[in-house]
Amino acid sequence: MEKRIIIAGSGGQGTLFLGKLITYAAMHEDKEVTWFPSYGAEMRGGTASCTVIVSDEMIGSPVVKNADLLIVLNEASYNKFAGRLVRGGTIIYDSSLIDSPKFIHGATLIPIPASEIAASLKNKAAANMALIGSFAALSHIADKDSLLSALTEITPSRRKNSLEINKKIFMKGYDFAKDSQGSDRRHKANSPTG
């Protein structure tokens, strides 16, 4: 098993943090993993992305040209990175911010109203937690418990007061994704109408 992931958004949305979470969770599960961050000069508000590779075997190169899975936090990042998805890949995206995602032939599109989920728990800035919870429910790349342990481990001390609410948002995203499996929220983009 080797999965290549791109996580993309803008600075301040917690894009790089999500990559670290997946990386630490995979290490907890004794998997091979790489994490490669990239961000614009003006970090907050500028573009931010990272790539993660999770594998059962040694990883030859940390470079991800095409991804099996995209986690996308805003529309500009969706438009920029959707073309790097392998045929048959999956896109988990914040449907609160991306109304009409660009057509990607053969992709599985999974809309998660992440910003709405986070806002319902009075922390709209933590939409990334709803997306990573959904990732845990749908991807089978990293276990929910490993991700929650990693969240506790890598949350900086200055943000420890937000840890419990972040875990609640994570679980709400997880439950939303589990409930939506098999429903019409998840669809293959086999035609322009989805």
Rosetta blueprint (number, residue, H / E / L):
1 M L
2 E E
3 K E
4 R E
5 I E
6 I E
7 I E
8 A E
9 G E
10 S E
11 G L
12 G L
13 Q L
14 G L
15 T H
16 L H
17 F H
18 L H
19 G H
20 K H
21 L H
22 I H
23 T H
24 Y H
25 A H
26 A H
27 M H
28 H H
29 E L
30 D L
31 K L
32 E E
33 V E
34 T E
35 W E
36 F E
37 P E
38 S E
39 Y E
40 G L
41 A L
42 E L
43 M L
44 R L
45 G L
46 G L
47 T E
48 A E
49 S E
50 C E
51 T E
52 V E
53 I E
54 V E
55 S E
56 D L
57 E L
58 M L
59 I L
60 G L
61 S L
62 P L
63 V L
64 V L
65 K L
66 N L
67 A E
68 D E
69 L E
70 L E
71 I E
72 V E
73 L L
74 N L
75 E H
76 A H
77 S H
78 Y H
79 N H
80 K H
81 F H
82 A H
83 G H
84 R H
85 L E
86 V E
87 R E
88 G E
89 G E
90 T E
91 I E
92 I E
93 Y E
94 D E
95 S L
96 S L
97 L L
98 I L
99 D L
100 S L
101 P L
102 K L
103 F L
104 I L
105 H L
106 G L
107 A L
108 T E
109 L E
110 I E
111 P E
112 I E
113 P L
114 A H
115 S H
116 E H
117 I H
118 A H
119 A H
120 S H
121 L L
122 K L
123 N L
124 K H
125 A H
126 A H
127 A H
128 N H
129 M H
130 A H
131 L H
132 I H
133 G H
134 S H
135 F H
136 A H
137 A H
138 L H
139 S L
140 H L
141 I L
142 A L
143 D L
144 K H
145 D H
146 S H
147 L H
148 L H
149 S H
150 A H
151 L H
152 T H
153 E H
154 I H
155 T L
156 P L
157 S H
158 R H
159 R H
160 K H
161 N H
162 S H
163 L H
164 E H
165 I H
166 N H
167 K H
168 K H
169 I H
170 F H
171 M H
172 K H
173 G H
174 Y H
175 D H
176 F H
177 A H
178 K H
179 D H
180 S H
181 Q L
182 G L
183 S L
184 D L
185 R L
186 R L
187 H E
188 K E
189 A L
190 N L
191 S L
192 P L
193 T L
194 G L
